[in-house]
């Protein structure tokens, strides 16, 4: 699991549905979805090695 904070309302979100993009020796992930809390459209890119990954149940 990957967790991000909404850039509008700062609520923590669990990112499940993301696209993986391969570019020069780097894996990029793209998440584009509506925040369930404030209903703004989010668009995040991040590199494979910059995830915040937690085991299920650890956050909270």
C-alpha positions, 0 to 999 in steps of 0.5 A: 500500500502507498499513502499520500496526503491530499494536496487540498484538504491534507487527508491521508489517502491510500493509493491503490489504483495507479498507473506505472510508467517506465522511463529511462531506468526509472519507474514512475507511478501516476495516481489520478483520482478524486479525493473522497473527502473534498472531491478535488481531482488529484494528480500525483507522480512519484518515483519507485524508490520514494514511496511511503509504504506501510503494512496493512493496518499500520497507519492509523 
